[in-house]
Amino acid sequence: MSWYATAKAVHVVCVVLSIAGFVTRFALAWRGSTLLRRPAARILPHVNDTMLLGAAIAMLALARIDPLAVPWLSAKVAGLVVYILLGMVALRHGRTPAIRTVAFAAALGSFGYLVSVALVKNPLGILTWLAA
């Protein structure tokens, strides 16, 4: 297995763990669970997301790609920022349960957009499938 394939495999596994962790943390927060205060619940998401970003950077370096020069990668970077901001509102900064729920749903939508962009390698993501 090449270094690129290894980095990609790590990246994909971390993506799955990241979204599973986000959904789990939202569910626990919704229930008011004390599990969210445990060190593992506070530290592991950051470890996983750091590995996710590291694997992405490794893939870019190994393929010698400037992410800002490739439109679909630029779209992923922008979409990632939106996902992070919506996730912050959903998990911590939403003032009401309704705001947190809307932010959670929007974060899941932005995550879906990120995955679709990665799959079709086009800034329009899944819209390219629908237009075909």
MOPE-V216924 format. One record per pair of residues at least 6 apart in sequence whose C-alpha atoms are under 6 Angstrom apart, sorted by the first residue. I is the first residue (numbers start at 1). J is the second residue. Records with the same first field share a line. If there is no record, write none. Layout:
I=J + J
//
This chain:
4=59
7=55
11=52 + 55
14=52
67=73 + 74
68=74
72=121 + 122 + 123
75=123
76=114
83=107 + 110
86=103 + 107
87=107
90=100 + 103 + 104
94=100
116=125 + 126
117=123 + 125
//
